[in-house]
């Protein structure tokens, strides 16, 4: 964790963040500035655009720690901004928004155009807006709104706007860097010389997960079981038994520690069925294992990849603790759901219920399918429970 100090919407903020946390996630999950929308999470669509020291940046690909000591302005922080007041009126007049999802980023970019390019014509405005994608309006209303503000300021200059433009020019670089020609490439070793390849791997359970390397999202959780650690370990390395405790998981084929199957998930409006394979990398002496898997959802063509690392430790004569670390990444249309704090809370609750199913299976090995609690798990009830916990934390912290 790193301590981060910056200014957000005119207020000083101090918080501990992981180096891999992106600015958009920090604003939404830690500061509840949810007007900043995350969509593509690749810096392409512009929905997440905010101002950092009055310059528009993509918050989905900007690390929060890179904003140390800087001023960040989101859509919630423009109440006293003269340019934004004009743009909001123009967006309303020219019907420049429909669903509104792209609007916070579109307004931040439009503000930059008005201040930086006072003499811009319609063609230049369209070029400047091309980095922000809108799926609804066709851009005609947005372009008209920006041109309306520019034309108004040309006809009736505003002192506040001129002051903002002067400050922007003053902070702009005086000169562009000049790069010298690259030196010609020369290989220090013959190109056909063998290159040594690392063959040493970290033991199971101690491997660095994708999320810890800055790729994807990590969720840390665990559960307690009132059984000896050895018995729990034996069960947790039986992939079919483990799958039977996880709602939506089905193993279709198994070859040793490698399985093929599918897992169906549903979270609010999001539903998917990922089909793929997984391999268990286990360390019996330390009672740690990592299940590495990947799959594809045929409906959305989204791809999922993840590592589930778990370690069993004895906490008493007949008491064990199963520590679980889930690192996952999503590519495709479902990626926008993967990193929200609500989804991570949901995953933690699912792990807790999975732990109860494991304990039931161990204590009742002869129980038939109708007696297994996992069939009673309701995603709807889980979501309501997670939301209620969040509400209690929110009002509890204010008390």
Order of alpha helices (4+ residues) and beta strands (2+ residues): beta-beta-beta-beta-beta-alpha-alpha-alpha-alpha-alpha-beta-alpha-alpha-beta-beta-beta-beta-beta-beta-alpha-alpha
